[in-house]
Every structure is written in structure tokens, then in C-alpha cells.
Amino acid sequence: MSEYTSKEIAKLACEALADKKADDIKVIDISEVSSLADYFVIAGGMNRNQVQAMADNVEETLGKKLSLSAKQVEGYTTANWILMDYRDVVIHIFDQENRRFYDLARIWRDGKDVAVEEL
């Protein structure tokens, strides 16, 4: 993928989300429970504009600092759940209603919660 670790990618993504005032950023290490990725980063936004701004900032930050682009981005237009696939790091940006409804942190509770500060 690149010379950067998945941990470094997750950390930069969290910083980019925090820059746009993301609500309740969660990082889950799923490396031992799934082959999908090493980390899920989950964040919330208040409305469609904020959710899109968060996704834009992640894309810009990872592109500029690490020369990475997402393998796939889904849900940008509706912006109730944007999924950004950076291979070993999958970023989920939700509006409030969909974050509560899908509750990925509960679904992936077998993963290990990682404090953003520990990245």
C-alpha cells in the first residue's frame, strides 16, 4: 500500500476528522478479528454538510501528507453514512441518526478500542 503503517493512517484520519469538529471519534483495532482491515475509524457529524466536509478533509489530508487515495468511497452524495476504504483503515462517517441505528462500535465489539491519543 505505502510506506506508512495503518496506525499512522488512522492517526492522520482522526486528526483530519477532529479538524472538522467530528463528534465522538472512535478507533477500533479489528486486525485480530477480521481480515477486512486493521482499523475502523468511526466519527459522527451534525448534518450533511459537516459529514461531507469531514470526508473531504480526510481525503485531502491523506492525499497531501501520505500521497494516499481511497480505494473506494461510498455514500458521499447522500452523506448519511460515508465509507472511505483506505485498505487497512476503513473510515465510517455518520450523521447522528444513522450512527445510532447502525451502531458499528457494538457490532465490532470483539475488536479492541484504541484511544485516539494512543495512535
C-alpha positions in Angstrom: 0.0 0.0 0.0 2.6 2.6 1.1 5.5 3.0 3.4 3.1 4.2 6.1 1.6 2.0 8.7 -2.1 1.5 9.2 -1.7 3.1 12.6 -0.2 6.3 11.1 -3.0 6.4 8.5 -5.6 6.0 11.3 -4.0 8.8 13.3 -3.9 11.2 10.5 -7.5 10.4 9.6 -8.5 11.1 13.2 -6.7 14.4 13.1 -8.5 15.4 9.9 -11.9 14.4 11.4 -11.2 16.4 14.5 -10.2 19.5 12.4 -13.8 19.5 11.2 -15.3 19.1 14.7 -16.2 15.4 14.3 -18.3 14.0 17.2 -17.1 11.1 19.3 -14.2 9.7 17.2 -13.8 6.0 17.9 -11.0 3.8 16.7 -11.4 0.0 16.8 -8.5 -2.3 16.1 -10.1 -5.2 14.2 -6.8 -6.8 13.0 -7.3 -9.9 15.2 -11.0 -10.4 14.4 -11.2 -9.7 10.7 -9.2 -9.7 7.5 -11.2 -6.6 6.3 -8.8 -4.1 7.8 -6.6 -3.3 10.7 -8.6 -0.3 12.0 -12.1 1.1 11.7 -12.4 4.8 12.4 -15.9 5.9 13.3 -17.0 9.5 13.6 -20.2 11.5 13.6 -21.4 14.8 12.2 -24.4 17.0 12.8 -25.6 17.4 9.2 -24.9 16.5 5.6 -22.5 19.5 5.1 -20.4 18.6 8.1 -20.3 14.9 7.2 -19.1 15.8 3.6 -16.6 18.3 4.9 -15.1 15.7 7.2 -14.8 13.2 4.3 -13.2 15.9 2.1 -10.7 16.8 4.8 -9.7 13.1 5.3 -9.2 12.7 1.6 -7.2 15.9 1.3 -5.1 15.2 4.4 -4.2 11.6 3.5 -3.6 12.7 -0.1 -1.3 15.6 0.8 0.6 14.1 3.7 0.8 10.5 2.6 0.0 10.5 -1.1 -2.8 8.1 -0.5 -6.2 8.0 -2.2 -9.1 5.9 -1.1 -9.6 2.6 -2.8 -13.3 3.3 -2.6 -15.7 5.9 -1.2 -19.4 5.2 -0.8 -22.3 7.3 0.3 -20.8 10.8 -0.3 -23.8 12.2 -2.1 -26.4 11.3 0.5 -23.9 11.8 3.3 -25.8 9.9 6.0 -23.0 7.3 6.1 -19.8 7.8 4.1 -17.5 4.8 4.0 -13.9 5.5 2.9 -11.8 2.4 2.2 -8.0 3.0 2.6 -7.4 -0.8 2.5 -6.0 -1.3 6.1 -8.0 1.6 7.5 -11.8 1.9 6.9 -13.3 5.2 7.9 -17.0 5.5 8.6 -18.5 9.0 8.9 -22.2 9.1 10.0 -24.9 11.6 10.6 -26.3 11.2 14.2 -29.4 9.1 13.3 -27.5 6.6 11.2 -24.7 6.3 13.7 -27.2 5.3 16.4 -29.0 3.0 14.0 -26.0 1.0 12.7 -24.0 1.2 16.0 -20.8 -0.2 14.4 -19.0 0.0 17.8 -21.4 -2.6 19.2 -21.2 -4.8 16.1 -17.4 -4.8 16.2 -17.1 -5.1 20.0 -14.8 -8.1 19.6 -12.2 -5.6 18.3 -10.0 -3.6 20.6 -10.9 0.0 21.3 -7.9 2.3 20.8 -7.8 5.7 22.3 -7.0 8.3 19.6 -4.2 9.6 21.8 -2.5 6.1 21.6 -2.2 6.1 17.9 
